[in-house]
Amino acid sequence: MKRRNFWVLAFLLAAAEAGRADNGLTVTQIQTLEKRGWITPAFEAASRDLLAARDDARQAKADEASLSATLPALRQKVAVEDQKVAALQAELARYDHPDETDFAALQASLKDASAKPQDQMALAQAFVWTYPASAHAAEAEQDLQQLEKKIADQVQAAEDSAAAQEAAQLKLLQRVKAHALSLGEWRSFLQDKSRDEVQQYLGAPTSQTGDYWTYTGAWTVDPSSNLKSGLQLTFNGGRVQNVAPIPTP
């Protein structure tokens, strides 16, 4: 009996090892062997345990293969969820400390060379008004004062420039009236002016032939002769194209 059990057990072990138990010896067949007296009830129980262990091992391997197949997708899902968590944490931090976010925006604007000072000042003013108790309030106040001075300086510079241009234009018109321009200054002043504008500043021409207007008298100095000369204006399309000196009679 022991020897027969030995060979039966060897068969069971070989079948389990080769993975052929489902197609070979089964639980039903083990029961038949026990009924025929070839194996004892204890040996039958051990055989059942062996086949159960074999099935558990196969299931474990199948579960492992399934897990390995889905692991990349699970890792990707975990990464996406981590990103969502990080974004939510950043959003929460922004709501918990909005002054930090707004101060960072103010500093970024101050470092932006293309930003308008008026827009920068608006951000600084809004920060000072909104977060008077912020740790950055003093720095924002200093930024605001600097921006106010910068804008005031720009306004003053623009006003000074406009005043200087107005004074220069007034002085130029006085020299035009006094016929005290060089030939180059006449060319620059009269360039592209219309006939009406020319008459406004120089009066009616001494003579005119087609697109040529002549102003005789001492209007300027001919740079080639260093003598007083008149002006000859050439028009093209109704506007001054060139100014040339003409001898004074």
Buried (B, 14 or more C-beta within 10 A) or exposed (E): EEEEBEEBBEEBEEBBEEEEBEEBBEEEEBBEBBEEEBBEEEBBEBBEEBBEEBEEEBEEEEEEEEEEEEEEEEEEEEEEEEEEEEEEEEEEEEEEEEBBBBBEEBBEBBEEEEEEBEEBBBBBBBBBEEBEEBEBBEBBBEBBEBBBEEBEEEEEEEEEEEEEEEEEEEEBEEBBEEBEBEBEBBBEBBEEBEBEEBEEEBEEBBEEEEEBBBBBBEBBBBEEEEEBBBBBBEBEEEBBEEBBBBEEE
